[in-house]
Structure formats: C-alpha cells, structure tokens
Amino acid sequence: MADRLDISDVPLVPATDLALAMRFMIDSGRGLVMMRGLSDADMQDLEDALWDRIEGDTIHRRAVLLRFQHLIDVFSARRLRDQLMQRGFRMIAPAIQLAAGMRLNAKWGFSPHKFNAALRSLVLESDQTLEPVAAPKLDVAA
C-alpha cells in the first residue's frame, strides 16, 4: 500500500509547507491559532484550502497537515505558551522550522519538553546572530 502513512514516524516535510498552512490561518483571521488551538472546523478548512496547493503525493500532504496540527497542539503546554506570549510572532518561524524536522509520532504528538528545549535553543541562536542596530550619532551643540 503506497498511500499508507506511518503515524508512528510521520515523514519530515519542508518548513515552507507548514508556513503555507500558517499563512492560511493568518489570512483567514485565525492568526492566534497557536494560543487558541485548532478546532475540527479549522482543520477541515485548512485541508480544503491547502490540499491542492501542497505539492507532493497524498502521504506528503497528510504529513504536512498532521505536523501542523501537532505544532498547534504542542503550544497548549504552559511553558511553550508562556514563551509565545513573551516573544510573540518571532516564535512562529522557528517553531515551524522545528515542527518540519523534528521526529513525530502522531499518537503522542511532539514532546513538549523536547520541543521547548529545541525552540529555546533555536531562538537564542537566532537572537545572537542578529546584528545590534547602531544608534545614529547626533551632533548636538550644548
């Protein structure tokens, strides 16, 4: 059976496919999905909107939707929610990157502890690579 998805080890997907799912949620007025969660109706709307826009076979498309669903679910953990509240939208891209490449068993979802640790590390790394903005020099006569 070529169309069976192994839910004990969901295939990795490109982060751009998960970003497409998040973009749909934002554009449809559900940008706070990481805080509020994903209803069955939200998931159905997402699947209807993205099924033909995601390139690849059926297994790949299902993997994208499962990974997105579990990305949203992992943010129900208090520490991840707190981190999202502190950093805001800057957390979305690193979270999507992690969800695309982290091992996922669909029965259990992402481990909140592992996801939190990896996300903190990734965000810290990206914060350190940002160049500080130099303040403009002002010539002020006293």
C-alpha positions in Angstrom: 0.0 0.0 0.0 1.8 3.1 -1.2 -0.8 5.5 0.3 -0.4 4.5 3.9 1.1 7.0 6.3 3.1 5.5 9.2 1.8 7.6 12.1 4.5 6.2 14.4 7.1 8.1 12.4 5.5 10.9 10.3 7.7 11.9 7.4 9.6 15.1 7.5 8.2 18.0 5.4 9.7 21.3 4.1 9.1 24.2 6.5 7.7 26.1 3.6 4.7 23.8 3.5 4.0 24.4 7.2 4.5 28.1 6.7 1.8 27.9 3.9 -0.6 26.4 6.5 0.2 29.1 9.0 -0.2 31.8 6.3 -3.7 30.4 5.5 -4.6 30.6 9.2 -3.4 34.2 9.5 -5.1 35.3 6.2 -8.4 33.7 7.3 -8.4 35.6 10.6 -7.2 32.7 12.8 -3.7 34.0 13.4 -4.0 33.3 17.1 -4.3 29.6 16.4 -1.2 28.8 18.5 -2.8 30.3 21.5 -6.4 29.2 21.0 -5.9 25.8 19.4 -7.2 24.2 16.3 -10.9 23.2 16.1 -12.1 20.4 13.8 -13.7 23.1 11.6 -10.4 24.9 11.4 -8.6 21.7 10.4 -11.2 21.0 7.7 -11.0 24.5 6.3 -7.2 24.2 6.3 -7.3 20.9 4.5 -9.8 22.1 1.9 -7.7 25.3 1.2 -4.3 23.6 1.1 -4.8 20.2 -0.4 -4.2 21.3 -4.0 -1.6 23.9 -3.1 0.8 21.5 -1.4 2.9 19.7 -3.9 3.6 16.0 -3.5 1.7 12.8 -3.0 -1.1 12.0 -0.6 1.3 10.9 2.1 3.2 14.1 2.0 0.1 16.2 2.1 -1.2 14.2 5.1 2.2 14.6 6.8 2.0 18.4 6.4 -1.4 18.5 7.9 -0.5 16.2 10.8 2.7 18.1 11.6 0.8 21.4 11.6 -1.9 20.0 13.8 0.7 18.7 16.3 2.6 22.0 16.1 -0.5 23.8 17.3 -1.2 21.2 19.9 2.3 21.4 21.5 1.6 25.1 22.3 -1.0 24.0 24.8 1.9 23.3 27.1 2.2 26.1 29.6 6.0 26.7 29.1 5.6 27.0 25.3 2.5 29.2 25.7 4.4 31.4 28.1 7.4 31.6 25.7 5.0 32.5 22.8 3.5 35.3 25.0 6.9 36.7 25.7 8.3 36.6 22.2 5.2 36.9 20.1 5.2 36.5 16.4 9.0 36.0 16.4 8.4 32.5 17.7 6.4 31.3 14.7 9.2 30.8 12.1 11.5 28.9 14.5 8.5 26.8 15.7 7.6 25.9 12.1 11.2 25.0 11.3 11.3 22.6 14.3 7.9 21.1 13.6 9.0 20.4 10.0 12.1 18.5 11.0 11.5 17.0 14.5 10.6 13.4 14.9 6.8 13.0 15.3 4.7 10.1 16.4 1.1 11.2 15.7 -0.3 9.1 18.5 1.7 11.1 21.1 2.5 14.3 19.3 5.6 16.4 19.8 7.2 16.1 23.2 6.5 19.5 24.9 9.8 19.2 26.9 11.9 18.4 23.8 10.1 20.9 21.7 10.5 23.7 24.3 14.3 23.0 24.7 14.9 22.9 21.0 12.9 26.0 20.4 14.6 28.0 23.2 18.0 26.9 21.7 16.9 27.9 18.2 15.6 31.3 19.3 18.6 32.0 21.4 20.9 31.2 18.4 18.9 33.4 16.1 18.9 36.3 18.6 22.7 36.1 18.8 23.1 36.2 15.0 21.1 39.4 14.8 23.4 42.5 14.5 22.6 45.2 17.0 21.2 48.3 15.5 23.7 51.2 15.9 22.2 54.3 17.3 22.7 57.3 15.0 25.3 59.8 16.1 23.8 63.2 16.8 25.8 66.3 16.7 24.2 68.4 19.4 25.7 71.7 20.5 25.4 72.3 24.2 
